[in-house]
Amino acid sequence: MTLFREEIGQQPEVAERVLASAAGPVAEAAAAIAAAEPAGLIIAARGSSDHAAVYAKYLFEARNGLPVALAAPSLFTLYRRPPDLRRFCVLAISQAGASTDVVEVVAEARRQGSVTVAITNDPASPLAGEAAFVVPMGAGAERSVPATKTYTASLLLVALLSRALRPDAAFASALAGVPDALRAALAVEGALEPVVAALRGASRLAVLGRGYNLATALEVGLKLMEAAYVVAEARSVADFLHGPIAIIEDDFPVLVLEAAGPTAGEMAVLSDELRRRRARVVTVSDRPAPGPLGVRLATGLPEELTPLPFAVAGQLLTAGLAAARGIDPDRPRGLRKVTISR
């Protein structure tokens, strides 16, 4: 078993640890944010953490009414023209906490007097040293290059921070169900085998999601590129309809991620249109009939939390494709575990 696949399997236990240990740091960060009464949040991140930030944008805006913008870190480093952050709280998400540009966003925010929060897997990292409040991921050492458990731990901590800012009994109960939902996701590995077979020879595909699972589409697209060497065009369904759908031709593979909620009807219509255009549509869905080449993922979670088990399903698909194509996902060519960017 590769380290990648091994760490995919550790995620239910990581989620249980996060739920058991994160309450204190999350409460402190949430109290500071609430006391500041910010106009909104600025989130700094790179790579997989950037996709966690996209998820955070949807969650904080929908649940907490907080406008969220994603930082442009190069403005803080290469251009040396940071924006005025004084009316905002700044949240950084980083597995290693070592990327220079993300660290500099937080450092500048503190210089301007903003509340700064870091979600990181390394409490001794440069990022943790700059942030006023640190929320540890607690995922344990992640040895494979592609992020797995640190990604879902990030999503879960974002959700816990959202709940702390706006307590809700139903949402708290749903959060407690995340570890079992991740176990349910791991259980679909066998059902993914026909999907792996259908995509084994693909050199390119589209990955589509919307709403909370736009983040999942972006993350799964990244996984497929870095660990299975498939060129993956990851898009919102709405953006895909605004032009990229023109790439669809006979047998073009499209992975559709759909969860029950306001976006479900549009996703179903899109899938029908893609099949009309003779695309090879692969669906991961929590609805009973996901289509002829689809996998049902019964999560038991509200739409806001489905990106966690859906991400696991995407990781399993990537692991299966990497194995089928003879690729070692632990050592993607040209990549290291920690990427330093400015």
C-alpha positions as CSV (number, residue, x, y, z in Angstrom):
1,M,0.0,0.0,0.0
2,T,1.3,3.4,-0.9
3,L,1.6,6.1,1.8
4,F,-1.0,8.1,-0.2
5,R,-3.5,5.3,0.1
6,E,-2.6,4.7,3.8
7,E,-3.1,8.3,4.7
8,I,-6.4,8.4,2.9
9,G,-7.6,5.7,5.2
10,Q,-6.5,7.6,8.3
11,Q,-9.0,10.4,7.8
12,P,-11.9,9.1,10.0
13,E,-9.6,8.9,13.0
14,V,-8.1,12.3,12.2
15,A,-11.6,13.8,12.2
16,E,-12.3,12.2,15.5
17,R,-9.2,13.7,17.0
18,V,-10.0,17.1,15.6
19,L,-13.5,17.0,17.1
20,A,-12.1,15.9,20.4
21,S,-9.2,18.4,20.7
22,A,-10.0,21.6,18.7
23,A,-12.7,23.2,20.8
24,G,-10.4,25.4,22.9
25,P,-8.3,26.9,20.1
26,V,-11.3,27.3,17.9
27,A,-13.3,29.1,20.6
28,E,-10.4,31.5,21.3
29,A,-10.1,32.4,17.6
30,A,-13.8,32.7,17.2
31,A,-14.1,35.0,20.3
32,A,-11.4,37.3,18.9
33,I,-13.1,37.5,15.5
34,A,-16.5,38.2,17.0
35,A,-15.0,40.9,19.3
36,A,-13.4,42.6,16.3
37,E,-16.7,42.9,14.4
38,P,-14.9,42.7,11.1
39,A,-16.3,43.8,7.7
40,G,-15.2,40.4,6.5
41,L,-12.5,37.8,6.3
42,I,-9.4,37.7,4.1
43,I,-8.1,34.1,3.6
44,A,-4.5,33.4,2.6
45,A,-3.6,30.0,1.3
46,R,-1.8,28.0,-1.5
47,G,-2.3,24.7,-3.2
48,S,-4.9,22.4,-1.5
49,S,-5.3,24.9,1.3
50,D,-6.5,27.4,-1.4
51,H,-9.3,25.0,-2.1
52,A,-10.1,24.8,1.6
53,A,-10.3,28.6,1.4
54,V,-12.9,28.4,-1.4
55,Y,-14.9,26.1,0.9
56,A,-14.5,28.6,3.7
57,K,-15.8,31.4,1.5
58,Y,-19.1,29.5,0.9
59,L,-19.5,28.4,4.5
60,F,-18.7,31.7,6.2
61,E,-20.8,33.7,3.8
62,A,-23.8,31.4,3.9
63,R,-23.7,30.5,7.7
64,N,-22.2,33.6,9.2
65,G,-23.0,36.4,6.8
66,L,-19.3,37.3,6.7
67,P,-18.0,38.4,3.3
68,V,-14.9,36.5,2.4
69,A,-12.1,37.4,-0.1
70,L,-9.1,35.3,-1.0
71,A,-5.8,37.1,-0.6
72,A,-3.5,37.8,-3.5
73,P,-0.2,37.0,-1.6
74,S,2.1,38.3,-4.4
75,L,0.8,41.8,-3.6
76,F,2.4,41.4,-0.2
77,T,5.7,39.9,-1.5
78,L,6.6,40.6,-5.1
79,Y,4.6,43.8,-5.6
80,R,5.1,45.2,-2.1
81,R,1.6,46.8,-2.3
82,P,-0.5,45.2,0.4
83,P,-4.1,46.4,0.7
84,D,-5.6,48.0,3.8
85,L,-6.6,45.1,6.1
86,R,-7.7,47.1,9.2
87,R,-11.4,46.4,8.9
88,F,-10.8,42.7,8.2
89,C,-9.8,39.5,10.1
90,V,-7.2,37.4,8.3
91,L,-7.3,33.6,8.3
92,A,-4.4,31.6,6.9
93,I,-4.6,27.9,6.0
94,S,-1.4,26.0,5.4
95,Q,-0.4,22.4,6.0
96,A,3.3,23.1,6.7
97,G,3.0,26.8,7.5
98,A,6.2,27.5,5.6
99,S,5.1,29.3,2.4
100,T,6.8,32.7,2.5
101,D,3.9,34.6,0.8
102,V,1.2,33.2,3.1
103,V,3.3,34.0,6.2
104,E,3.8,37.6,4.9
105,V,0.1,38.1,4.5
106,V,-0.4,37.3,8.2
107,A,2.7,39.3,9.3
108,E,1.4,42.4,7.4
109,A,-2.1,41.9,8.8
110,R,-0.7,41.9,12.4
111,R,1.3,45.1,11.6
112,Q,-2.0,46.7,10.6
113,G,-3.7,45.6,13.8
114,S,-6.0,42.9,12.3
115,V,-7.0,39.7,14.1
116,T,-4.9,36.9,12.6
117,V,-5.7,33.2,12.8
118,A,-3.6,30.3,11.4
119,I,-4.9,26.8,10.7
120,T,-1.8,24.7,10.3
121,N,-0.5,21.2,10.9
122,D,2.8,22.5,12.3
123,P,2.3,24.6,15.5
124,A,6.0,25.4,15.4
125,S,6.0,26.8,11.8
126,P,6.8,30.3,10.7
127,L,3.1,30.9,10.0
128,A,2.1,29.8,13.6
129,G,4.8,32.2,14.9
130,E,3.2,35.2,13.1
131,A,-0.5,34.5,13.8
132,A,-2.1,35.8,17.0
133,F,-4.3,32.6,17.2
134,V,-3.2,29.2,16.1
135,V,-5.6,26.3,15.4
136,P,-3.6,23.1,15.0
137,M,-4.9,20.6,12.4
138,G,-3.7,17.7,14.5
139,A,-3.5,15.4,11.5
140,G,-0.2,13.8,12.4
141,A,2.7,13.5,10.0
142,E,1.6,13.5,6.4
143,R,4.4,11.7,4.4
144,S,3.0,11.4,0.9
145,V,3.4,14.5,-1.2
146,P,-0.3,14.9,-2.1
147,A,-2.4,16.3,0.8
148,T,-5.1,14.0,2.0
149,K,-5.8,14.1,5.8
150,T,-4.5,17.7,6.2
151,Y,-7.1,18.8,3.5
152,T,-10.1,17.3,5.2
153,A,-8.8,18.4,8.7
154,S,-8.7,21.9,7.3
155,L,-12.3,21.7,6.1
156,L,-13.4,20.3,9.4
157,L,-11.7,23.1,11.3
158,V,-13.2,25.7,9.1
159,A,-16.6,24.2,9.8
160,L,-15.9,24.2,13.6
161,L,-14.9,27.8,13.4
162,S,-18.1,28.7,11.6
163,R,-20.1,26.9,14.2
164,A,-18.3,28.7,17.0
165,L,-19.1,32.0,15.4
166,R,-22.8,31.0,15.1
167,P,-23.7,28.1,17.4
168,D,-26.4,25.8,16.0
169,A,-27.4,22.5,17.6
170,A,-28.3,20.8,14.3
171,F,-25.0,21.8,12.7
172,A,-23.1,20.6,15.8
173,S,-24.9,17.2,15.5
174,A,-24.0,17.0,11.8
175,L,-20.3,17.7,12.6
176,A,-20.3,14.8,15.0
177,G,-21.3,12.6,12.1
178,V,-18.3,13.5,9.9
179,P,-16.0,10.6,11.0
180,D,-18.7,8.0,10.0
181,A,-19.3,9.9,6.8
182,L,-15.6,9.6,6.0
183,R,-15.8,5.8,6.7
184,A,-18.7,5.6,4.3
185,A,-16.6,7.3,1.7
186,L,-13.8,4.8,2.2
187,A,-16.3,2.0,1.7
188,V,-17.0,3.1,-1.9
189,E,-13.5,2.1,-3.1
190,G,-14.8,-1.1,-4.7
191,A,-17.6,0.8,-6.5
192,L,-15.0,3.1,-8.0
193,E,-13.3,0.3,-9.9
194,P,-15.5,0.6,-13.0
195,V,-14.8,4.4,-12.9
196,V,-11.1,3.8,-12.7
197,A,-11.3,1.4,-15.7
198,A,-13.3,3.9,-17.7
199,L,-10.8,6.7,-17.0
200,R,-7.6,4.7,-17.1
201,G,-6.7,5.8,-20.6
202,A,-7.8,9.4,-20.3
203,S,-5.2,12.1,-20.7
204,R,-7.6,14.9,-19.9
205,L,-11.0,15.4,-18.3
206,A,-13.2,18.0,-16.8
207,V,-14.1,18.0,-13.1
208,L,-17.3,20.0,-12.3
209,G,-19.0,21.0,-9.0
210,R,-20.9,23.9,-7.7
211,G,-21.7,25.6,-4.4
212,Y,-19.8,24.0,-1.5
213,N,-18.4,21.3,-3.8
214,L,-16.7,23.8,-6.2
215,A,-13.9,23.4,-3.7
216,T,-14.1,19.6,-4.1
217,A,-13.9,19.9,-7.9
218,L,-10.8,22.1,-7.6
219,E,-9.2,19.7,-5.1
220,V,-10.0,16.5,-7.0
221,G,-8.7,18.2,-10.2
222,L,-5.4,19.0,-8.4
223,K,-5.1,15.4,-7.1
224,L,-5.7,13.9,-10.6
225,M,-3.0,16.2,-12.0
226,E,-0.3,15.7,-9.4
227,A,-0.7,12.0,-8.6
228,A,-2.3,10.4,-11.7
229,Y,-0.9,12.8,-14.4
230,V,-4.3,13.6,-15.9
231,V,-4.9,17.1,-17.2
232,A,-7.9,18.1,-15.2
233,E,-10.0,21.2,-16.0
234,A,-11.8,21.9,-12.7
235,R,-14.6,24.4,-12.9
236,S,-17.9,25.6,-11.4
237,V,-20.8,24.3,-13.5
238,A,-21.9,27.9,-14.1
239,D,-18.4,28.9,-15.4
240,F,-18.2,25.7,-17.5
241,L,-21.4,26.6,-19.3
242,H,-20.0,30.0,-20.1
243,G,-17.5,28.7,-22.7
244,P,-15.5,25.6,-21.7
245,I,-18.4,23.3,-22.5
246,A,-17.3,23.7,-26.1
247,I,-14.5,21.2,-25.5
248,I,-17.0,18.4,-25.1
249,E,-16.8,15.9,-27.9
250,D,-17.6,12.2,-28.3
251,D,-16.4,10.2,-25.3
252,F,-14.8,13.2,-23.6
253,P,-14.6,12.3,-19.8
254,V,-16.4,14.5,-17.3
255,L,-16.4,13.9,-13.6
256,V,-19.5,15.5,-12.0
257,L,-19.7,16.0,-8.2
258,E,-23.3,16.6,-7.0
259,A,-24.8,16.8,-3.6
260,A,-28.4,17.3,-2.5
261,G,-29.2,20.9,-2.1
262,P,-30.0,24.0,-4.2
263,T,-27.5,23.1,-6.9
264,A,-28.8,19.5,-7.4
265,G,-31.3,20.3,-10.1
266,E,-28.8,22.2,-12.2
267,M,-26.2,19.5,-11.9
268,A,-28.7,16.9,-13.1
269,V,-29.6,19.0,-16.1
270,L,-26.0,19.5,-16.9
271,S,-25.3,15.7,-16.7
272,D,-28.2,15.1,-19.2
273,E,-26.8,17.8,-21.5
274,L,-23.3,16.2,-21.4
275,R,-24.7,12.8,-22.2
276,R,-26.7,14.3,-25.1
277,R,-23.3,15.6,-26.4
278,R,-22.0,12.0,-26.0
279,A,-19.5,12.8,-23.2
280,R,-18.4,10.0,-20.9
281,V,-20.1,11.3,-17.7
282,V,-18.8,9.9,-14.4
283,T,-20.9,11.0,-11.4
284,V,-20.2,11.0,-7.6
285,S,-23.4,11.8,-5.9
286,D,-25.4,11.4,-2.7
287,R,-28.6,10.8,-4.6
288,P,-30.0,7.3,-5.1
289,A,-29.5,7.0,-8.9
290,P,-26.2,8.6,-9.8
291,G,-26.3,7.5,-13.4
292,P,-25.0,4.6,-15.5
293,L,-21.3,5.3,-14.7
294,G,-21.7,6.7,-11.2
295,V,-21.0,6.1,-7.5
296,R,-23.5,6.8,-4.8
297,L,-21.9,8.3,-1.6
298,A,-24.6,8.2,1.1
299,T,-23.0,10.6,3.6
300,G,-25.9,11.4,6.0
301,L,-24.5,15.0,6.1
302,P,-26.1,18.3,5.1
303,E,-24.7,19.8,1.9
304,E,-22.4,22.2,3.8
305,L,-20.3,19.2,5.1
306,T,-20.4,16.9,2.0
307,P,-17.1,18.3,0.7
308,L,-15.3,16.2,3.3
309,P,-16.5,12.7,2.2
310,F,-16.6,13.8,-1.4
311,A,-12.9,14.8,-1.2
312,V,-12.1,11.3,0.1
313,A,-13.9,9.7,-2.8
314,G,-11.8,11.9,-5.1
315,Q,-8.7,10.8,-3.4
316,L,-9.6,7.1,-3.8
317,L,-10.3,7.7,-7.5
318,T,-6.9,9.3,-7.8
319,A,-5.2,6.4,-6.0
320,G,-6.9,3.9,-8.2
321,L,-6.0,5.7,-11.3
322,A,-2.3,6.1,-10.2
323,A,-2.1,2.3,-9.5
324,A,-3.8,1.5,-12.9
325,R,-1.3,3.7,-14.7
326,G,1.8,2.5,-12.8
327,I,2.4,5.9,-11.1
328,D,3.8,6.2,-7.6
329,P,1.6,8.9,-6.0
330,D,4.0,9.3,-3.1
331,R,6.6,10.8,-5.3
332,P,5.0,12.8,-8.1
333,R,7.6,14.0,-10.6
334,G,9.1,17.4,-9.9
335,L,7.2,17.9,-6.6
336,R,8.2,18.0,-2.9
337,K,6.1,17.8,0.2
338,V,6.6,21.4,1.1
339,T,6.5,24.0,-1.6
340,I,7.9,27.5,-0.8
341,S,6.3,30.3,-2.9
342,R,6.8,34.0,-2.9
